[in-house]
Amino acid sequence: MGSVSIWHWIVVLLIIGFPIVAIVGGFQKKVLIKHSHTGLMKYGYVGWSWTYYLFGWFVPITRGEIGIGALHLIISLLTLGIFQVVTSFLYNKQYMTRMLLAGWELADSEERNNLARVKLNISSNQTF
């Protein structure tokens, strides 16, 4: 019998933990956002980030937030991955808040916009 490293246990916990965390946290929802000055449109997300849970610091980098991705990588390494699990509950809200503060607006259906407002704790008449 060979020895089992800590990384094997981490993989096992991720496989077992993913469905549990998904049930507790729910899945992320897409919300269309539009930049107020340029008219560019893209998707933002609200809710628990399964993509951050699985891919961690790589998610901010693919969304164009290189500095935040590098910071998340460093913190994830220092905390042995615990930061990644905790941040999966927070990342989408932080990302959408940064987008709204940078001039993006909710531009989806009223139902999706209301869902985003609830998840982001925004009153319907609040502006950024």
Backbone hydrogen bonds, N-H to C=O, Kabsch-Sander energy under -0.5 kcal/mol:
donor,donor_aa,acceptor,acceptor_aa,energy
5,S,3,S,-0.5
8,H,5,S,-0.5
9,W,5,S,-1.3
10,I,6,I,-2.0
11,V,7,W,-2.2
12,V,8,H,-2.2
13,L,9,W,-2.6
14,L,10,I,-2.3
15,I,11,V,-2.3
16,I,12,V,-2.5
17,G,13,L,-3.3
18,F,14,L,-2.0
20,I,16,I,-0.8
21,V,17,G,-2.9
22,A,18,F,-2.6
23,I,19,P,-2.0
24,V,20,I,-2.2
25,G,21,V,-3.3
26,G,22,A,-1.9
28,Q,48,W,-0.5
29,K,46,V,-2.6
31,V,44,G,-2.7
33,I,42,K,-3.4
34,K,105,E,-2.7
35,H,40,L,-2.9
36,S,103,G,-3.0
39,G,35,H,-1.9
42,K,33,I,-2.3
44,G,31,V,-3.3
46,V,29,K,-2.0
48,W,25,G,-0.8
49,S,88,S,-3.0
50,W,48,W,-1.0
53,Y,49,S,-2.0
54,L,50,W,-2.1
55,F,51,T,-2.9
56,G,52,Y,-2.1
58,F,55,F,-1.7
59,V,56,G,-2.2
61,I,57,W,-1.1
62,T,58,F,-2.1
63,R,59,V,-1.6
64,G,61,I,-1.5
65,E,60,P,-3.3
66,I,64,G,-0.9
69,G,65,E,-2.5
70,A,66,I,-2.5
71,L,67,G,-2.3
72,H,68,I,-2.7
73,L,69,G,-2.1
74,I,70,A,-2.1
75,I,71,L,-2.5
76,S,72,H,-2.7
77,L,73,L,-2.3
78,L,74,I,-2.2
79,T,75,I,-1.9
80,L,77,L,-0.9
81,G,76,S,-2.6
82,I,79,T,-1.5
85,V,81,G,-1.3
86,V,82,I,-2.2
87,T,83,F,-2.9
88,S,84,Q,-1.2
89,F,86,V,-1.4
90,L,87,T,-1.0
91,Y,87,T,-3.2
94,Q,90,L,-2.1
95,Y,91,Y,-3.0
96,M,92,N,-2.6
97,T,93,K,-2.2
98,R,94,Q,-2.2
99,M,95,Y,-2.3
100,L,96,M,-2.7
101,L,97,T,-2.2
102,A,98,R,-1.1
103,G,100,L,-1.2
104,W,99,M,-2.1
105,E,34,K,-2.7
107,A,32,L,-3.1
113,N,109,S,-2.9
114,N,110,E,-2.5
115,L,111,E,-2.0
116,A,112,R,-2.5
117,R,113,N,-2.6
118,V,114,N,-2.3
119,K,115,L,-2.6
120,L,116,A,-2.4
121,N,117,R,-0.5
121,N,118,V,-0.9
122,I,117,R,-2.8
126,Q,123,S,-1.7
